[in-house]
């Protein structure tokens, strides 16, 4: 059985689980160190997002008027 649990590894090597875990028996674990901080992760996500926006909206993308965006959807059920 594989279970993923988020943890932090302190500089002295102590592993601190960030959520409780219950095991039926003693188990082995593999620890993967993610060596970047939250600012690095945010920069990566922003870069990824920007790259995909560039792919989605190219220079030859047609301009849409505001009225075109407000067309009534005939399949929409008003409740």
N, C-alpha and C positions, 0 to 999 in steps of 0.2 A: 504494500500500500504506500502511495506517495501522498504526502500532505505538505503544502507550503505554508510556512509561518514566517511572518516578518519579524526580524530581529535586528538588534544593533550590536556591533562588536566594539568593545571599549579598547583603548590603546594598550591596555595590559593583556588583551586577548579574551577577556571575559565576554561570553555571549549572553545577551539579555533579550529574552523573548518579549515581543511587544503585544502579545495576546496569549491568553491561557491555552494550554494544551493538555489533553487527558489521553494517556496511553495505557493500553492493557498490559504491556510488558516493556522491559528495557529495550530501547531502539537505537539504531545508528542514525546519524544525520550527515548530510553534506552541506557545508557552509560555503556560499558564494559571496565574495566581498564585492560590493558595488562601490567603486572608488570615485564618487563624485558627490558634490553637495546638491542641495535643492536648487541653488541658483544655476548650476551647470545643467541640471535636468530641465529647468524651465527654459533656458536658452536653447537646448536641443529641441524641445517641443515647439517653441516659437519658430525656429528655423525650419523644422519639418512642416509646420502649418503654412508658413510663407511659401515654401517651395511648391506645396500642393495647390495653394491658391493661384500661384503663377501658372501652373499647368491647367487649372480649371478656367481661368479668365485670361485668355491670350489677347494680343493686340487686335486681332481680327474679330473679336467678340462683338456682336451687334449691341447697340445701345437700346435700352428699353425705357419707354416713357413711364411716368408714374401711373398714368391711366391704364397702361397695358398690364401693370402689376396688380391693378385693382379690378380685373375682370371677374365677373361673377362665375363661380364654378357651378355648372348646372347639376353636377352629381352630388353637391354638398347638401346634406340634410340639416335644415335649421331646427333647433330644438328649443 
